[in-house]
């Protein structure tokens, strides 16, 4: 009788532990609520959701736009989930003729056919281009990176290519590149 009672207590304990674990996993699987538009007004909530992972609170820091000038040569947007960096988006304006050099990485990037020079990695993308306007010409470098540990393997480069394509069009408009 004693072993049957011990087995019953053990079984109830295991069921309770499994239920608690299930609750913890359900909470962990909740995606944080992003603003409808973020990072210079370029990206929608659904654009960035694959990079967010799990968490409760989202914090976005950075200016509302990427309008760069000689006086404001750079802009950066960071998205944090529960204090952990999930997305970084940057724009840098440089004097005309200043060449962009990106250090070699492992694994090597794939070329990205955007701008004058572009690369896409598993964790982000960069594009550089020369902007020639009627009154002002400059070099523009755009970067974006994100946390991919919650994504299905092999899908991040396609996502970063899509995000950079969208970002490039908006950044060209916001910076007056070629306008």
N, C-alpha and C positions, 0 to 999 in steps of 0.2 A: 504494500500500500504506500509505503514511504517513497519508493522509487517512482511509482506512478504519479504521486503528488509532485515530486521533484521534476519529473518530465513535463508535467502540466505547467508548473511555474516557469520552467526554462522555455517552453514553447510560447507562453504568453509574453515573456520577456523579449524573445526574438521578434515576435510580431510587433510589439511596441517599439522596439529599436528600428525595425524596418519602416514602420510608419513615421517615426521621427526623422529617419534618414530621408524618406520620401519628401517630407515637408521641407527639410533643409535644401534638397535638390530643387524643389519647385521654386523656393525663394531665390536660389542661386541662378536659376534659368530665366528670371525676369530681366528683360532688357530695360535699360534706363530710358526715360523719356527725354528725347532731344527736342530742342526748339524746332519749330517748323522750318526755319531757314537759319543757316549758320555759316561761319567762316566767310566774311566779306559779303554775305548775302548770296553766295554762290550755290551752296549745297543744301538740298532738302533733307528732311529727316530720313527718308528712305535711302538716299544716296549713301549716308554714313552709317546706317544701322549695322551693316556687316562687320564694321570695325569696333563696335561699342562693347561687345561682350556682355558680361553680367554686372549688375550693380544697382544701386539705389539712387545715387545723386549724380547729376551731370553739371559740370561747370565749364563755361566757354569764356575764354579770355582773348582779347584782341580787338582791334578797331572794327567799325562797322563796314568799312570798305577797304579796297586796295588801291586807292587813288594815290599814286606815288608822284613826288615832285623832287626837285633838287633839295628842298628843305626837309622832305620826308622820304628818304631813299629806301625805306623798307617797312614791311608790315608782316606780322606773324599772328596766326590764330592757333590756339591750343584748345583741345577738347579733352577734359578729364572726366573719368568715371570713378567715383569713390576715391578721388585723389590720385588716380593712376592715369598717366598720359595715354590717350587712345588715338588721337589724330593731331598732326602738326601740319599746318599749311603756311607757306611763306612766299613772299614776293620781294625781290630786291632789284632796285634800279641802279645801274652803274653807268659811268661815262662811256660814250661811244668809243669803240675800239678796244675796250677792256675785255680780254678773252676769259672765258669761263673754263676752269679746270676742275674736274671731279676726280678725287683719288680713286685708284683701282679698288675694286671690291671682290669678295669671294662669297657667293658665286657671282660670276660676271653678269652684268645687266643685259637685257635685250634692247636693241635700238628701238626708239619710239619715234615714228615719223611725224613729229610735231615740231614746229619752230625750226630754228637753224640746227639745233642739236637737242636730242632727247634720249633719255634712257628710262627704262622701267625695271624695277627689281621686285622681289617677292614682298618687300615691305614699303615700297613707295615708288615715286617717279620724279624726274627732274626734266625741265625744258628750259632752254636758253634761246633767245632770239634778239635780233636787232630791230629796233623800232625807229622808223624814220617818219617823222611828221613834218608838216609845213613850217613849224616854228621850233621844234625840239626833236633831237634824235638821241637815243640812248640804248643801252643793252638792258634786257629784262631777263631775270632768272626766276623761275617758278619752281617750287618744291612742294611735295606733299608726301607724308609718310603716315603709317598707321600700324596699330597693333593687330596682327593677323592670327594670333593663336586660337581664336574662336571660329576661324573660317575653315571651310572644307579645303584640304590641301590641293594645291594646283589651281586655285581660282583667284588668287590675289592679284596676279599680274594683269588679268583681264579687268578686274575691278579698278586697279590704279590707272590703267590706260583710259578707261571710261571717265573716271573722275578727273584726270588731267586734261582730257579733251574738253570737258565742260569748264574746268577752271581756266584753261588757256583762253577760251573765247570771252569769258567774263573779264579776265584780267586785262586782255587787250583793250576792251572797251573802257574799263575803269581807269587804266593808266594812260589812255590816249595813244596807244601803240598802233601806228598806221592809220589813225583816224584823220 
